[in-house]
C-alpha cells in the first residue's frame, strides 16, 4: 500500500543572526538584471528595504519598489496594484527577473500572488484552490521580519477577495519561494501585538500539522520542537522585543512549524480563521489563539492517545491519562494566550452571530479543512463558532 509524503522547501534558506550578509552571494545569478521589491511603508521607514537596496546596487541589479501593501491580510486589489508595475505604457512589460518580498506573511503572500499572475496571466482569483498554477512564477526571495506566518517558505498564499468576503487559499509547489532569509535582527522591531499574534500562529501551525491526516515522522519532529520552543520563548519575546535570544528561538520555531504544515497540512482552526479574516479583517494569529482550544477538544476523539501524550509533553507536562492530557493541553494553550494578551472570545474580534452560518459553509470548503483529523459537518462548524463566540 502506497504511503507517500512529499517534502517541499525553498532551495536555499539563510538562517540566524547576520544571515542577511550571505544574501549577495545568492543573488549573483541575477547580476545586471531587474527586480521588483514588494513591501510596505513601515519596512521602508525601519530601514530594512534600504539594507536590501544597498545589496542590489552593489550587484548592479536595478529595481522598483511596490509599497502598496496597506494593511495585514493582502487583498486582490493589492495584487492588481503590484501587477501594474509590470506595465510601462503601450503594453510594453518591464522585464523583471525576480521578486523580493520584505516583511511578514502579508507581504510574502502578496508577492507570491504577483509572481503567479505575472507569468500565468488572468486574475489571482483564477488560482484559488490546490495546483491551479500551471507555469512557474517569477522566482521569489523572501526576507522575513516576523515569527511568524511561515509564508516566507511555504507553498501557500492567502489572499482576501473582498467581493465575496473570503480569504482564498492558493496552494501549489510553484509558489514556494526560491530563497528565504530569516535574520532575527529584522525581528526586534516587531510591536508586542505582532509578536503575540504571529507567535501564536506558529503554535497553531505546529499543533494542526502534528494532528493532520498527512502528518509524517518528519513533520512530527518539526512540529513538536516548534511547540516546545514557542511555549518557552514566546512569552519572553512578547515581554522584551530586544531579547535577541528569544527572537532567534521563535524564528526557528516559526521555520519548523512552517516546514511541518507546508508538508502535512493544517485543519479546522485555519479553515475557520480564514473566514473570520475575510469577513472582519482582524489579526489571523489572534483568531487562531481563540479557536485552537475548541477545535482541539472537538478533534481529540480522533487523535491517537500516543500523539496526545507527546503533544502534552511538548507543552511541558506528562500524564498517562488521556482525558487529563487533553485538559492539560487545552489549559496550557489558554494560559499561553493569556500571557500574550490574546482575546478569549471571537465576539471581541468582531464576530457577529448572524454571520456564523455563512462562515461555517465557507470554512467547510477551505482546502485547509481537508487534512483535519476529524471530519465534521457545517453543523459542527456552527457549534465551534458558537462555542468560541
Protein Blocks (a to p, Z undefined) as FASTA:
>chain_A
ZZdddddddfbdcedehklmmmmmmmmmmgoiacdddddfklmmnommmmmmmmmmmnop
acdddfkbfbghiafklmmmmmmmmpggjhiacddfbdcdeddfklmmmmmmmmmmmmng
pjfklmgcehkafbdcdddddddfbdcehlmmpcbdcdddfknopacddddfklpcfbdc
ddfklmmmpcfklmmmmmmmmmmmmmmmmmpmkbcfklmmmmmmmmmmmmmmmmmmmmmm
klmklmmmmmmmmmmmmmmmmmnopcfklmmmmmmmmmnopafklmmmmmmmmmmmmmmm
mgcfklmmmmmmmnopacfbfklmmmmmmmmmmmmmmmnopafbfklnopafklmmmmmm
mmmmpmklmmpfbdcdfklmmmmmmmmZZ
